[in-house]
Amino acid sequence: MMTTIPDFTAKGYLPEGTHRCSAQQFIDRFCLVNEKRQLLKKAFIDILDFANARNALFVLVGGSYVTDKKDPNDLDVVIVLRSKDHIPTRPERLLLEGKRTDIMFCSADDPILTASFLKLLSYERFGSGVGVIQISLNHPDEPWTTHHEPDDDTYEVIKRAYFNRHLVDLNEAPGVLVTIHGLMTHAEWNANLIPIASSQGWIVAPYIYGYTTPDILLNKGKRKEAVDAFRDWIYSVQRDYCQNGEQISIIAHSFGTYLIGAYLDGFEEFTPVHFNTIILTGSILNENYDWESCVGNKVARVRNEIAPNDQWCQRRVKSDPLTSPPTV
């Protein structure tokens, strides 16, 4: 029986949940609405051909392309294959007609990873639940028929030459991703992050310093011990995993932001370990922290993420966090 994609909510999203449909239903609903969306139709057909040729079970689609936006700016695609052995060695990130397209892979024999991808697509940027489209390539009413025969090269279909299309090739491994958790936690969120990052080629190295109470914020000696321990650990990570030019990136939450900030501040010009990207979440660093002196010499780029539902967001260090006890 033919399924129906539900109407959008008042906010322009699909209702929460996984909405199953055929490939043709998806194209009719999301690719033919206006001229801007039609520009991606050919590219999306090639993605479906690629998935079908690899005997994929289904394709998950999220991002603003499955909203009511007339000119969506991203298209998130997860191709779910039958076996881990069928997964290509790296993901692809494409710019199609100026739209960012992330093509990721998982498999039915790794249900935890598949569930993680589904969870990732099920929330918009501010944490609200949204709907996800699941395209069945073997839909009983409308099975997908390949439009273009793919070459033997795994990426040949996806890399087909499109007009006004640019490809950012991810041949090189992303590098080492270090996560640093906050206070009063055992870093449970790593369970969601590690499968996603690992599937995209990252070497993931969580820094687990253990369940620590907020008292450390008022104890300069303990804070120094924590920073010294991190300094030794991060150097060992570089020594053991960055022998071929791999770079280290950081995701730090709460007290983890203090650790990375104090580490960087401990060196005048250059650090023994140079970082590619640092992402701060729920930062407790002083708002006047001197990032300008860090960017370039110590880290390539820094991003400060503030989630409205993070209880630590408003707990900013008011004094210099590196020279005096912080007040939060």
C-alpha positions, 0 to 999 in steps of 0.5 A: 500500500502506498505510503504518504509523507505527512504535512509540515508542522507550523514551524515548517518541519516534518512531524517527529518520527521516521517517515517511510516513502519510495524514492519517487515519492521523495522526488515528487515531494521535495525535488519538484517544488520550485526551480531552486530545488529542481537543480538538485534533482539530477544529483539526488537521482545519482545518489539513489543510483549509487545506493541501489547499485550497492544493494543498500537497504534504504536512504535516510534524509534530513536537514533543511531539504526535508523542510518547507524552505524554498531554498534549503541550504543543506542535504544530509544523506545517510546510505544504510548498507547491508554489511560493514564490509560494503561501507566505503572508506570515507564519506563525501562532502559535496557542494551541489549548486552551492548547497552543502551535501553530507553523504554518510554510510552505516550498515544494518549489521551495526544497529547502534551506529545506524541508530546514532545517525538516525538520532543525529538527523532527528534534531534541528540545531536548537534541539527540537525534534524533527522528522526524518525521511527513510527512502525505501529502494525496494518499495513494494509499490515503486522499487527504484530502477537505476537511471545510470549504470555506475562504474566500478569505482565506489565513488564514480556515480557520486563524483559524476560531473554536474554543472556548477558543482564543486567537490571537496575531496576527503582523501586524507584522514580527518585526524584525531578527535579528542573529547574532554568532558565536564564536571560531575559526569562520566562523559556518557555523551561519548557513546553517541559521538564516537560511532559517528566520528569513527564512521567518518574516519576519525581516530577518537581519543576521549580524555576521561579525567573522572567524576569531579565535583565543582570544588575544583573550580575554587582550588587553584592547586587542583586546577593546576594538577588537572591541567598538568595531567592533560598536558602530559596526556595530549602530548602522548596522543600526538606522539602515538597517533600523529606520526603521519601528519594527522592533526588533533581537533578538540570538542570540550564541554564545561570544565573541559573548556577550562582545561584546553584554555589553560593548556593554551595559555601556558605557552607564550607563542607556540604549543608543543601540540598544535590543534586544527579545530577547537569546539567549545560547548557550555564554555566556562572560560572568561568571555575576554579570553585572548583567542586572537593570540591563539588562532594561527600559532596554537590552533587553526580555528575555534568555534563556541557553541551555545545550546539554549538547553545546556545548564552550564551555558550561563555559568561564565567565569567572571575573573581570570580563570588562570590566575585566580579562583573563578566565580561562576 
